[in-house]
């Protein structure tokens, strides 16, 4: 599979593009999906002037074994999401399982979820959904500048 190595400069360009698309969108808070979505969430919050940021952590694998259902390791209490438009932010929508599960959990809490990702991989999508907003579509394996394989080499 082709690998796409992103520089910090390229990453900031994608965030600016995404922020431009989200300028007119009314959201009450950002929900960053750990781990890959935390840096894009912080950057997007800065670009949008958003201050209300929460996090969610979801596990789909135990070692190399896929779990039948997602395990939520961390999720905001329902009252923080109830009646709110929640912008869920992640780095990449690959199979879509993570965002799909988090969207369902936000709905269960009474929130209205929207999804924004830096990258969308339509050919790898395995759920009946897609991100509401994304900066770029790709088939490549994206290596973000915060990936250990990048910063451990320096």
C-alpha positions as CSV (number, residue, x, y, z in Angstrom):
1,X,0.0,0.0,0.0
2,X,1.2,3.4,-0.9
3,X,2.3,5.5,2.1
4,X,1.6,9.2,2.3
5,X,4.0,11.0,4.7
6,X,2.6,14.3,5.9
7,X,4.7,17.2,7.1
8,X,3.5,19.6,9.8
9,X,3.1,22.2,7.1
10,X,0.8,19.9,5.0
11,X,-1.1,19.0,8.1
12,X,-1.8,22.6,8.9
13,X,-3.0,23.1,5.3
14,X,-5.5,20.3,5.7
15,X,-6.7,21.8,9.0
16,X,-7.1,25.2,7.4
17,X,-9.1,23.6,4.6
18,X,-11.3,21.8,7.0
19,X,-11.8,24.8,9.2
20,X,-12.9,26.8,6.1
21,X,-15.5,24.2,5.4
22,X,-16.7,24.3,9.0
23,X,-16.8,28.1,9.5
24,X,-20.6,28.3,8.9
25,X,-21.4,25.1,10.8
26,X,-22.9,25.7,14.2
27,X,-21.4,23.3,16.8
28,X,-21.5,23.4,20.6
29,X,-18.4,21.3,21.3
30,X,-15.7,19.3,19.8
31,X,-15.2,15.6,20.7
32,X,-11.6,14.4,19.9
33,X,-11.2,10.7,19.2
34,X,-8.1,9.4,21.0
35,X,-5.4,8.9,20.0
36,X,-5.1,10.0,16.4
37,X,-7.8,12.6,16.5
38,X,-6.4,14.6,19.5
39,X,-3.9,16.7,17.6
40,X,-6.3,17.5,14.8
41,X,-9.0,18.4,17.4
42,X,-6.7,20.8,19.1
43,X,-5.6,22.4,15.9
44,X,-9.2,22.6,14.6
45,X,-10.4,24.1,17.9
46,X,-7.8,26.8,17.6
47,X,-8.7,27.6,14.0
48,X,-12.4,27.7,14.8
49,X,-12.0,29.6,18.1
50,X,-13.7,26.7,19.9
51,X,-13.0,26.2,23.6
52,X,-15.3,23.3,24.6
53,X,-13.3,20.2,23.9
54,X,-14.0,16.7,25.1
55,X,-12.4,13.3,24.3
56,X,-13.4,9.8,23.6
57,X,-11.3,6.6,23.5
58,X,-12.5,3.5,21.7
59,X,-10.8,0.1,21.5
60,X,-11.6,-2.3,18.6
61,X,-8.6,-4.6,19.0
62,X,-7.0,-6.6,21.8
63,X,-3.5,-7.1,20.5
64,X,-4.1,-8.3,17.0
65,X,-7.5,-9.8,17.7
66,X,-10.5,-7.8,16.5
67,X,-13.2,-7.4,19.2
68,X,-16.8,-8.1,18.2
69,X,-18.0,-4.8,19.7
70,X,-16.2,-1.5,20.5
71,X,-15.1,-1.0,24.0
72,X,-15.3,2.6,25.2
73,X,-12.3,3.3,27.4
74,X,-13.3,6.9,27.9
75,X,-16.4,8.9,27.0
76,X,-17.9,12.1,28.3
77,X,-20.9,11.9,30.6
78,X,-24.2,12.0,28.8
79,X,-25.4,15.4,30.3
80,X,-22.4,17.1,28.6
81,X,-23.7,15.9,25.2
82,X,-27.4,16.1,25.6
83,X,-29.1,18.5,23.2
84,X,-25.7,19.6,21.8
85,X,-24.3,19.6,18.2
86,X,-21.1,17.6,18.7
87,X,-18.3,17.8,16.1
88,X,-16.5,14.5,16.3
89,X,-12.9,14.9,15.1
90,X,-10.5,12.1,14.1
91,X,-7.5,11.9,11.9
92,X,-8.7,9.4,9.4
93,X,-11.9,7.5,8.4
94,X,-10.6,4.2,7.3
95,X,-13.1,1.4,7.9
96,X,-15.4,3.9,9.6
97,X,-16.0,1.6,12.6
98,X,-14.6,4.0,15.1
99,X,-16.5,7.1,14.0
100,X,-19.7,5.0,13.4
101,X,-19.5,3.7,17.0
102,X,-18.8,7.2,18.5
103,X,-21.6,8.7,16.5
104,X,-24.0,6.1,17.8
105,X,-22.8,6.8,21.4
106,X,-23.3,10.5,21.0
107,X,-26.9,9.9,19.7
108,X,-27.5,7.6,22.6
109,X,-26.5,10.5,24.9
110,X,-29.0,12.8,23.2
111,X,-26.5,14.7,21.1
112,X,-26.4,15.5,17.4
113,X,-23.1,14.2,15.9
114,X,-21.2,15.5,12.9
115,X,-17.9,14.0,11.8
116,X,-14.8,15.8,10.6
117,X,-11.6,14.0,9.5
118,X,-8.4,15.0,7.8
119,X,-8.6,11.9,5.5
120,X,-11.4,9.7,4.2
121,X,-10.7,6.4,2.6
122,X,-13.9,5.6,0.6
123,X,-12.6,2.3,-0.8
124,X,-11.9,1.0,2.8
125,X,-15.1,2.2,4.3
126,X,-17.1,-0.7,5.9
127,X,-20.0,1.1,7.4
128,X,-23.2,2.7,5.9
129,X,-22.0,6.2,6.5
130,X,-19.1,8.6,5.7
131,X,-17.7,11.8,7.3
132,X,-19.7,14.9,7.1
133,X,-16.5,16.9,6.4
134,X,-13.1,15.8,5.4
135,X,-10.1,17.6,4.0
136,X,-8.9,14.9,1.5
137,X,-9.8,11.5,0.1
138,X,-7.0,9.0,-0.3
139,X,-6.3,5.3,-0.7
140,X,-2.8,5.6,0.9
141,X,-1.7,4.7,4.4
142,X,-1.3,8.1,5.9
143,X,1.7,8.7,8.2
144,X,1.0,11.8,10.3
145,X,3.9,13.9,11.6
146,X,3.2,12.8,15.2
147,X,3.5,9.0,14.3
148,X,6.2,7.2,16.3
149,X,7.8,6.0,13.0
150,X,8.4,9.6,12.1
151,X,9.6,11.1,15.4
152,X,11.5,8.1,16.7
153,X,13.9,8.4,13.7
154,X,15.1,11.9,14.6
